[in-house]
Amino acid sequence: MEEKSTEITARRFLSRGIVKDTDEKALAAACEQYVQKVTHRSLKKALPICHRFAAHAQKHGGRLLLQTAYRALAQVTHMSGAHAPALAAYREARQLTVGQPLVRARIDRA
């Protein structure tokens, strides 16, 4: 039940950009998990979801959500073979980690 409600929350945020009463950390984790699930099925379907994730996170989310969105976008873009845009997304994620060496290290190992 918990997993299903988490996925519903992620899908709502990724489609509409707004989710009320959800912790940023939990929302970031839920969205990242959903993106990974879709990626396992189809890179073609995951790529637009990642673009929406980044757009919604930039508009409505906090720093952690935006870092997670850019990291997910970079990973999926890289896997789809578009290396230059993937590098740009990784750089965006890294810029958001100034003063956070552990978070930056996580992005470097993506």
C-alpha positions in Angstrom: 0.0 0.0 0.0 2.8 2.4 0.9 4.6 1.8 -2.3 1.4 2.4 -4.4 0.7 5.7 -2.7 4.3 6.8 -3.2 4.1 6.1 -6.9 0.8 7.9 -7.1 2.4 11.0 -5.5 5.3 10.8 -7.9 3.0 10.5 -10.9 0.9 13.5 -9.8 4.0 15.7 -9.3 5.5 14.6 -12.6 2.3 15.2 -14.5 0.9 18.4 -12.8 3.9 19.7 -10.9 2.2 20.2 -7.6 1.8 17.9 -4.7 0.6 19.2 -1.3 1.6 17.9 2.1 4.6 15.9 0.9 8.1 16.2 2.3 10.7 17.3 -0.4 13.0 14.4 0.4 10.2 11.8 0.2 8.9 13.4 -3.1 12.4 13.4 -4.6 12.9 9.7 -3.7 9.5 8.8 -5.0 10.0 10.6 -8.3 13.5 9.1 -8.7 12.1 5.6 -8.0 9.3 6.1 -10.5 11.7 7.4 -13.2 13.9 4.3 -12.7 10.9 2.0 -13.0 9.8 3.6 -16.3 13.4 3.6 -17.5 13.6 -0.2 -17.0 10.6 -0.5 -19.4 11.4 2.2 -22.0 14.0 4.9 -22.3 11.8 6.6 -24.9 9.0 7.0 -22.3 11.4 7.9 -19.5 13.1 10.8 -21.3 10.0 13.1 -21.5 9.2 12.2 -17.9 12.6 13.3 -16.8 12.3 16.6 -18.7 9.0 17.2 -16.9 10.5 16.3 -13.6 13.3 18.9 -14.1 10.8 21.5 -15.3 8.4 21.0 -12.4 11.2 20.8 -9.8 12.7 24.0 -11.1 9.3 25.7 -10.9 7.9 24.3 -7.6 10.5 22.3 -5.8 13.4 22.9 -3.5 17.1 22.3 -4.0 17.1 18.6 -3.2 14.2 18.0 -5.6 16.0 19.9 -8.4 19.3 18.0 -7.8 17.4 14.7 -8.0 15.6 15.8 -11.2 18.7 16.9 -13.0 20.5 13.7 -11.9 17.7 11.6 -13.2 17.6 13.6 -16.5 21.3 13.2 -16.9 21.2 9.4 -16.3 18.3 8.7 -18.7 19.8 11.1 -21.4 23.1 9.4 -21.1 21.6 5.9 -21.4 19.7 7.1 -24.5 23.0 8.0 -26.2 22.7 11.8 -26.0 25.9 12.4 -24.2 26.3 16.2 -24.6 22.8 17.0 -23.1 23.5 14.4 -20.4 26.7 16.2 -19.5 24.9 19.5 -19.3 22.3 18.0 -16.9 25.1 16.5 -14.7 26.7 19.9 -14.6 23.4 21.5 -13.5 23.0 19.0 -10.8 26.6 19.6 -9.6 26.1 23.3 -9.5 23.4 22.8 -7.0 25.7 20.9 -4.6 28.1 23.6 -3.7 29.0 23.1 -0.1 27.6 19.5 -0.1 30.5 17.2 -0.8 28.6 14.0 0.0 25.8 14.9 -2.4 28.3 15.9 -5.0 30.1 12.6 -4.7 26.8 10.8 -5.2 26.3 12.7 -8.5 29.8 11.9 -9.6 29.2 8.2 -9.3 26.0 8.2 -11.3 
